[in-house]
Amino acid sequence: MKAMTFTSEFLSAAKQAPRIYFAPLVGAYKAIKAEMAKAGGGDRSAKIPPKH
């Protein structure tokens, strides 16, 4: 296995930092979206019959 240098280790951590920082927000968004779909709050425009 190739030994990682300090520079490559630093660059690897720098690339992963935004993903780690925003992971709670992304997870919360996905959970809210799933709850809305489960509660029937999805696309309601297709479920409402047209008025004549």
N, C-alpha and C positions, 0 to 999 in steps of 0.2 A: 504494500500500500504506500502511496506517495505521501511524504510528509508535507503538510501545508505550511507555507511561510506566513509570517505575520501579516503581510500585505493581502494575500489571498484570503486569509481568515477574516481580516477587517472588512474587505469588500463583500464577502459572503454575509457577514452580519449586517452590513449597511443595506444590502438588498432585502433582507428579511425584516428589518426594523419597521417599515410602514405596514407590512402585513400583520405583524404582531401588535402594533399600535391600534390599528383599526379593526382588529378581530372582534372585540366586544360589540362594536357598532354594527358590524355586518351580521353577527349572530343575533342581535336584538332585532334587526330589520327582518331577517328571515323568520324569526319566531313570531313577530307581529303579523307578517304576511300569511304564515301558516294558520294562525288563530283566526284571522279574518276569513280565510277560505273555509275553515272548519265551521265558523259561525254563519256562513252563507252570505258574507259581505263581499263576495266576489263581483263579477260583472253582472250587475242588476239590469242594465239596459236591455239585454237580450231576453230577460224574463218578463218584462212588463209588456202586456199586449197593447197594440196600437189602439188609440181611441178614434171612433168614427162618428 
